[in-house]
Amino acid sequence: MHAKTNRQNHDFQIVHFLVGACHTADGAYALLCDLRDDRADALKQAEAARLREQAKIIRAQRRIASDDKAERLEGEADLAEIAGFAATVAKNIAAAKEELAFIQDCMKRIQPYRAFAHLPDAEAHEACQREEWRLELVARAQNYLLTTGSIPPDHFATMRQHPDFGASILPTIHQTKALMAEGKTDALLAAPRPLATLLIGADPCSPV
């Protein structure tokens, strides 16, 4: 589905497909930090563009006052262009502010569940990598097993590179295969997504 309507990501996408795809609160927080910085930077760029636009208006008005017809037309064209896009620019800025506010709200909701909240952000982002990757590799392997019945060699090789392969990843894969052999795939498919659940109340498209 593609329906941005001036947004980079809608609230529903953030909750269910971005944060919902994370496996740890710190992993979700790291992702939200990236989303926050992207929207904050977009608003800074919008402010710089607004100042350049003001300068362009001044230059256009000077052109319109010129005795040269071509200069007058250029000035009128510049003003028409600015006026023509004004509504879209305003919508983009409003949408970016709304999205940024929602992202910040999500960050507040996630914060109490983080394991590395005591660390500076850069260190926390690094500290969560091992667990986030372990759970991501398991989730991908389970998706492969549930859809094709086997794990591709390249993904299996990637899993083996993780330091927790023998102690945690491989036993989880064996458990997944055992559940499938017993016909209990519903238990895997209906597994809760705790991080998305934390943010359900923040998403106006989801039940509270």
Secondary structure, DSSP 8 states (H G I E B T S, - for coil): ----TT-SS-HHHIIIIIGGG-SSHHHHHHHHHHHHHHHHHHHHHHHHHHHHHHHHHHHHHHHHTSS-HHHHHHHHHHHHHHHHHHHHHHHHHHHHHHHHHHHHHHHHHHGGG-SSTTS-HHHHHHHTHHHHHHHHHHHHHHHHHHHTSS--HHHHHHHHHSTTIIIIIHHHHHHHHHHHHTT-HHHHHT---HHHHHTGGG-TTS--
